[in-house]
Structure formats: C-alpha cells, structure tokens
Amino acid sequence: MRWTLALVLVLVLVQSEAKDKVRKRGKKRQDEDIKPKEKRHKPLKLRLVPAPRVLIGPEPLQSDSIGPFSQDMATSGPEPEDRIPELLKTETDSQDYVEPEFSDQSFTNDVVEKWEQQQKKKEESRRRNKRRRDKQKKREEQQALRIQVKNEQKKWKQLEAEIRRQEETKLRRQEEAELRKGEEEVQVWLRGDVFEIQNKDEKMESQGPTDERPAEGDMDAITVHKELQEVFDPSPDPDLDPGRGGLPQGCDISDVTVSCENANLLHFPPLSIPELKSLSLEGNNISSVPAGAFNGIPNLEWINLKKNRLTSAGIHPLAFTRLKFLTRLYLDGNLLEVVPSGFPQTLQELKINENHLQGIQESSFKGLNSLVTLELEGNRLSEGGVAHGAFRDLKELFYLRLGRNLFRAVPQGLPPSLQVRQSLQELYLEHNLIEEISDTIFNQTQSLTLISLRNNRLEENRIGPHAWIHHRSLESLDLSHNELHLVPSFLPQALVHLVLVGNHIERIPGYVFAHMSPGLEYLYLSYNKLDGEGVEPESFLGTYQSMVELCLDHNNLLNVPSGINEMINLHFLRLNDNKIRTVPDHSLCDPGLNGEGSLVAVRLDNNFINPETVSPSAFSCVRASSSVVLKPQYTAKRSLRHK
C-alpha cells in the first residue's frame, strides 16, 4: 500500500512540475508574440512523453508510516527534464499560438478534436475580419481615387474655360482693333482734313515754338500731340468743330449725322449740334444717360443706343422728354430691367430687345399715342408680368413683337388693352412656352392680319374652336415647330398663308380647308410625318381654285397625293424627300387642260422613282421640262443607307 501511495505522489508531483513549465513557456511565447516577429519557425508537432518509472526496492510493509517513501523522494532529487512529459507549442505562418487548457485528466481524442475545432473557428473568424477590412480599405481607396479624378477633371475644365476665354478675348480685341483701324482709314480717306495738321504746324512755326511742343524731328509725336490737342483743348479753335464733344477721330460727324460705333465710349458725349438729326452710339460702354444729355441736340429724330451697358436706374426720367422730334429709339442689347419712362409723344418706333425686362407696368407706355412699332423680344416677360392696362394708350400700334420670352399663354392683358382694334395688324409670339389658345383670347383683336406662334408647345386639341375662325382679316398664320399631330380644324376663314413646318402631323383631315374664302394659297407642310394614308381625297377640298404653292417635302408619302391635278392655279410643288415610287400620268396634270397647265416648278428628287418608267405626259401641265427635278433618286443600295 505504501508503495502505491508513493507512486501516486510521484506522478502528481511530476505532472504538476510539467504544467508549471508549460505555463511558463507559453507565457514567454506570448510575450514574444507581442513584439514584432523577426523570424518564423517551422511548425512543431504535439508529442506526449510518458512519466518515468520509479524503481523501489523491497521493504517491509508498514501500515502506520510512509517514512521510507519520503526518504527516497528526498534523496532521489529532481527528475531530468528529458523524462518529464511536455506539451510542445505548434506554430503556423497564419495563426498565433493559443495555450491549450490542461486538466488532470488525460488527453483524449475528443478533447483534441474539440480544441482543433475551436482553433479552426477562430482562424475562420480572423480571415473573415481580414477580408472585410481589405474590402473596406479597397472601397475607400477607390472612392478617394474617384474624388481625386473628379477634382482633376474639374480643374482641367476650369483651366480650359479660362484659356478659351482668354483666347476669345484676345481674338475679339484683335478684331475690334482691326475694325477700328479700317474704319479710321476709311474715315481719314473720306474726311481728308486730318492731313491739314501739317499746315497748322507750319502756322505755329511761324509764330515761334511753344512750351508744349515736342522735340523737333519726331513727326509722329508732333502728329499725335496735335490731334490730342484738337480733341481735348477747351480753348476755341476756328478749325475745330465746337460740337465734337470729345469724340474719337474715328467717329463720323456731319451736319445732320453722328455715328460713333464701337469706340469704347464710357460716358454720353456732350454734343452741341442743333441741326443734328441722327445719332448712333452703338457698341460702346455707356452706362447712363443724364437729364441734359440732349440739350445741345434738341432736333434729333433717330437715336441708336444698342449694345451698351445702360440700366434702368442710369437713364434719367427727363432724358428724352425734350426731344420733340424724336421718332425712332433703339435700346436693344442693354441691361434694362424695367421700361424707361419719359418717352416723347412723337415716338413712332421703340425697340427694347435683348434686355432683362421682367414686367410691363400700366404707365410704361403712357402717352405714346403715335407709337406704330414696339419690339420687346429676348427678355424675361411672362403673362403674369404684363399689366392689364399696359398697352392702353397705344392707339396707333401696328406691329408688336413679344418673341423669345417666357409666356406660357397669350398675355391676358394684351387684347383688352388695345383700345383701337383697327390698328394692330401683326403680332409675333414665337419662341415662347405657349401651350394653349383659348376661344376668347383674340376676340377683341379683329384687325390682326398676321399671327406668328412658331416654336411653342401647341397641340391641336388645345386650340379653341373659336379662337380665330371668325377673324375676317387674319391672312397669315405660322404654327411651325409646335406639337401638332393633325392639321388644326377651325382655321381662319380668310387665311391665305398657313405654315405648319416641323411638327408631327400625320394626317390632313378632310374638308379642313373647305370653309375658307376666297381660299388658301400657300400651304407649307414640310418636315412632318405624312404617309400614304395621311392624305384623304377630300383633304384639299376648297383649295382647287386658289392654291399657288404647296410644299409636302420631307415626309413619308408613298404616292402623289390625290387632288393635286385639280389645282388649276398651282405654280410650285415640292414632293422631294419622300418615299414615292411611281408618278402616274394623271397624278399631277388634269387631262382636260390639254397641256395648258400653270405649274412652273416641280421637285420629285430623293424618292424611289425610276425616271425611265415615268411617262413624259405625266408633266404635260408643266410650263418647262427643265423645271422638273427628278434626280437624284434612291437606288437599292442607297435606300438601305437611307433607312
């Protein structure tokens, strides 16, 4: 029994010492792992070494004492390290060492497998985290690269824009310099008085040299000095026009006309020419017109101030008031935000195109009873910015242009404000955003002879049936470049010109022109989508006696439309750029006319017609065979390219 207990005690002590050594060695390895690894070792395998055997000699058994066992352990000393079981650490290139847990129990296969599974899970988790970090880092790098590329592109665009602007400025300055040089040469040739400076120099030499005279021998300096002295010297000079007002030499000055365009003037020149009738200061940098700007030229009839830098605040309300003979005033291409006030009642033509006008007040044109032409194109006007009484005093208005603005509908204040309905005859509203024409919008403008609504957003179902059908004076209507899919019905009865170019028209309804009297003469349907079924036999009914010019080119027609041969007064016919394949004998000419037709010119080129199969009798009503254009035509190869 004592031997057994001694053996157990020895085994326990040996195992305890082995655990302590393994723990110390694992702690040392962990401390080394914290430091940067300088060298990788080859992986080691786990090996279990059995405990040493203890040889005990025969001793008598004693049940009450274990002294011999203690004495043997005391004298035997510690066992050698190579005989102690030890758990060696296993290292890999992709995983840190983790100290396994030991217990007093022996290492079974289940324990080892469980420990290996734990290590595999930790390794997979670590790899997932690494992949996630790598992806995040890659995304950040790509985002940073995109931002860098975008910034560089933006910088390059700015640099290119700056270089382009500098080149344009340089080119514009060169062109202006060449233009001024050419104008100066022309003016010098026309005027002929610049070369009289030399005579004046001779006169001054006879009187003796002055203090301001440049050095002798430098003739260019003498010429420049004398020219500047003539322009800017306030002292009276009998050879100098006293009303020149500091204008450059390039300006054209006569008794009744002053033209000083593109001369870089910054201020309105103080002129004093009472008999002056015409003044043109176009293309300068004038920003203001003071109250007394025209005191020295009160008889002006025409003023041109286009392309300056005039503002509404810069024009004094009394600047134009004293011009009792002024009939034409051009203020195009300036910076006006409101219509200036103080126009004389004699004004007949007013142009304020290409400015920044946003509204028209009731007092904008007050007292202009003689105004005939008013142009307000290229501004920022809308239907809400036009006051109802804005045009109340324009009793003689004949010609009104409101194109290139922001109107979404015909201004409500426009028709009621025109008091004398027999005056206004031409109204231009092209290049706006108009989508609808109501039934009553033109009811009080019965004197209109022309309405232009091209380049808007009109559709045929948004044009009121009574919008203009009862207008007995409306002869010309331009609805080109809108959103029409059919030729509108309820057209004006007296219509002569109808322009529908550049729409999406697919069909000409029957009897659409039948109510017109005396009848439509000019019909333009080019660049639409008319096909073989889009033209009905009754489409041109009502135009057989009146039609003079018919344009159906650039459509999808497959045949010559019926009814053309019945137009006895047709002079010009365009059917080119369609898909016509044949020209029957009686499709263009009525056989009852016996070759006495009125056709002057016919175009059938760029179709699919074989000229050799066309009979000469098909053009019997054409006055000259040379005015028939049949070539070129689309061949089989060319037709494929055309498609």
PEBELJO-V342586 format. One line per field, one symbol per residue. ss: DSSP state (H for helix, E for strand, L for the rest). psi: psi as a letter, one per 20 degrees, with the letter a starting at -180 (. if undefined). A space follows every 10 residues. Layout:
BEGIN
ss: ???
psi: ???
END
This chain:
BEGIN
ss: LHHHHHHHHH HHHHHHHHHH HHHHHHHHHH HHHHLLLLLL LLLLLLLLLL LLLLLLLLLL LLLLLLHHHH HHHHHHLLLL HHHLLLLLLL LELLELLLLL LLLLLLLLHH HHHHHHHHHH HHHHHHHHHH HHHHHHHHHH HHHHHHHHHH HHHHHHHHHH HHHHHHHHHH HHHHHHHHHH HHHHHHHHHH HLLHHHHHHH HHHHHHHLLL LLLLLLLLHH HHHHHHHHHH HHLLLLLLLL LLLLLLLLLL LEELLLEEEL LLLLLLLLLL LLLLLLLEEE LLLLLLLLEL LLLLLLLLLL LEEELLLLLL LLLLELLLLL LLLLLLLEEE LLLLLLLLLL LLLLLLLLEE ELLLLLLLLE LLLLLLLLLL LLEEELLLLL LLHHHELLLL LLLLLLLLEE ELLLLLLLEL LHHHHHHLLL LLLLLEEELL LLLLLEELLL LLLLLLLLLE EELLLLLLLH HHELLLLLLL LLLLLEEELL LLLLLELLLL LLLLLLEEEL LLLLLLEELL LLLLLLLLLL LEEELLLLLL LLLLELLLLL LLLLLLLLEE ELLLLLLLLL LLLHHHLLLL LEEELLLLLL LLLLLLLLLL HHHLLLLLEL EEELLLLLLL HHHLLHHHHL LELLHHHEEL LLLLLHHHHH HHL
psi: ghhghggggg gggghghggg gggghghghg hhhhqpphpp qqqqqppppq qqqopprpqq ppijqkghgh gghhhhrqqq hiipppoqqp qrijqqpppq pqrirqorhg gggghhgghg gggggggghg gghggghggg ggghgggggg gggggggggg gggggggggg gghgghghgh gggggghghg giihiihhhh hhghhhiqqr hiprqqinhg hgggghghhh gioiqqphip oijhkjqrhi qopahippom qljkphqppn qmnhjphppo kqkakpiqor hkhkhimikq hppokqlbkp rhhiophjgi hjnijphppo kqkbkphqpq rkqqiiphpp olqlbkpiro rhjhkpimij pgpppkqkbk qrhiioqhkh khimijphop pkrlbkpiqp phigghingo ijgphppokq lbkpiqorhj hjhjliipip pokqlbkqqh ijoqhkgjhj oiiohppokq lbkpiqpqrl rqhjpgpook qkbkpiqoqq jhjhiqpiqp hopokqlbkp ahjiorhjhj pijhihphpp okrlbkphrp qqihiinijp gppojrlbkp hqnrgkhhpp iiiljlrjph pppjrlbkpo hhipqhihkh jphphijpoi qrrpagghhg hh.
END
